[in-house]
Amino acid sequence: MGRTSDAGQKILTAAQSLIELRGYSALGVAEICKAAGVPKGSFYYFYDSKEALALAVIDEHWTQQRTAWTHILTADTDPLHRLRQLFEATQATQQAGQQTCGTVSGCLFGNLTLEMSNQTEAIRTRLQQIFEAQVDMVDTVITQAREHGDITLTDTREAARSIVAQLEGQVLFAKLYNNAQRLDTLWANCLALLGAHTPQQTPAPTP
């Protein structure tokens, strides 16, 4: 066993990998601890329950994803170009996962929404908060695109919600068919949802 100070992180990391691959319900504490390389008795020193661990996994994954989304969506490029980069990064992540383990893992948040949202209110509430935060981030970019003259719609919030829903839905189909190429249509679908008339590739500004 590693030092006590890193055993909790080992459990968290192992749980995140296992939940991404197999889901939450099928996992037991013993299996998680075995994958983490720590004694089963260590689990309850760090986590009150398996649900508490799932919430920690969700928060850890959101910290990572929010950092990546923020980097992309606040870049010094045209708003629609930033949205396209977000879709491209999402597809690249799913393709990398498929190359590593042979299957498209899908979105951790979407997977847990389907599996857990009717079983535990704490997880349902946390996932709602994360999806609303995603909508907030996309809404900011769509509002900037409207101010930039790229789109003319007025309800940017509902448009942002549709974009996030479309992203989640396409990732779900990619997982269902085990084919990351299902995500090839993300950008075209985004343009259709926004009613945008713009070239397929929006160039970044010259430094």
N, C-alpha and C positions, 0 to 999 in steps of 0.2 A: 504493500500500500504506500502511496505517496504521502507527503506531509499532510497533516490535518488541514492546513490552510489551503491546499489545492484539491482536496478530495471533493468538496462541494462543486468546484468548477468541472472536475472530471465527470461527475454525475450529470451535471447540466449539459455538457458537451455530448456525452454518450446518449442522453435522452433525446436531444435535438436530432441527432443523426438517425436514431431508431424511429422516432415519430415521423420524420420525413419519409422514411422508407416504408414503414409498416402501419402507421397510424398509432393512436393512443390506446384504444381499448384492448388491443391484443398484447400489450406489453405488461410485464410484471416487474415489481421492484427488484426481485432477484436477478432477472435478466439485465436490467439496466445497470445494476451494480457490477455484475460480471463483466459487461462491456466496458464499464468505467475502470475496472481493475481495483475496486474497493470492496471491503466487506459489507455485506447486507446491513449489518448493524449500524454502519455509518450513515445510511440514508436518512433516518429520522433525526439524526443530529442536525442535519442541514435543512430538511424539508418535513413539514408537518404531515404531509400526505402526498399521494401521487398527483392529486389535483393541484396542489401547491407547486409541485415540480412542473406540471404542464403550464401553469401561469408564468413561471420563471422562464421556461423555454420560449413562450410567446413573447415575453418582454425582451429576451436576449435577441431573438430573431428580428423583432421590430427595431431594436437599436441598430442592428446591422443594416437592415433594409432602409430605415429612415436616413441613415448616413449616406447610403448610395443614392437614394432618390434626391436628397438635398443637393448632393454634388452635381447631379445631372440637371435638375430642374432650376437651379439658381446659377447655372453657367452663363457666361457672357456671350450668348448666341441668341438668334431669333427664337421667340416662344415656341412656334410649331416645330422648329428643329430640335428643341429640348424634349418635346413630347416624343418625337420620333426616336431620339436617343434612348428614352426610357423604354420604349417597346423593344428596341434592338438589344438593350442590355438584358431585358427580361428573357428574350429568346435565347441569347447567348448563355444565360445561366441554366436554362432548361436543357439546352444542347450539351453543355458541359456535364451536367448531371447524368444525362443519358449515356454519354460516352464513358463515364466513370462506373456506373452501376448497371447499365443496360436497360434502364427504364426511365421514363419521364416522371419525375417525382411530383410535379405540380407545385402549387402554392401552399406552404404550410398553413397559412391563415384560411385559405379556401378549403383545404382538406379538413381542418379542425372544425370549420363552420358546418360542413356537411355531417361530420361524425359526432360533434359534441354540443352544438348549440341548443339542442332540445334536452340535454341531460344535466347541464350544470350552468346555473345563472352567472356565476363568477366568470367562467370562460366566455359565455355569450356576451356579457357586458364588455369584457376586455376586447374581444374581437370587433364589436361595434365601434368602440373608441378608436381602434386602429384604422378601420375602414373609413371612418369619418375624417381621421387625420390625413389619410391618403387623398380623399376627396378635397380637403382643404388645400393640399399642396398642388393638385391638378387644377383646381379652381383658380388659384393665383396665376398660373401660367396661361390658362384660357382667357382670363381677364386681361392679361398683358397682350395676348394675341388680338383680342378685340380692340384694345387701345392702339395696337400696331396697325390695324386695318386689315388683318388677315381673315377675320370672320366678322359676321354681322349679327349673330344671335345675341339675345339680351339676357337670357337666364343662364348665366355661366355656371351657377351652382348645380343645376340639374344636368347640364352638359358634362360637368366634371364627374358627377355620379354615374352617368351613362358610360363615360370613358373607363372609369375604374371597373364597372360591371362588365364591360366588354373585355377588358384585359383579363379579369378573373375567369370569365366564361371561356375565352379562347385557351387559356392555360388549362382549364378543366378538360376541354376537348383534346388538347395535346396529351394530357395524362391518359384519358380514356382510350385514345387510339395509339398511345405510345409513339407519338410522332411529333417532334418539335417543329416540323415544317408546317404544322397547323397554325403556327403563329406568324406565318408569312403575310397574312392578310391584316395584321393589326393596324398598320399605318393607313392602308386604304380605308378600312372601316372607321378609323378615327376621323379622317377627312370627311367621310360621308356623314358621320354623326355631328360634326361641327359645321357642315355645310361650307367647308373651306374650298376655295379654288386656288390652289398653289401647286407649283412643280413638285414632283415626287421627292426631290431632294432639295432641301433648303440649305444653301451654303452658309458656312460660318463666316462671320465678318473677317476681312483681312486685318491682321495685326497692325 
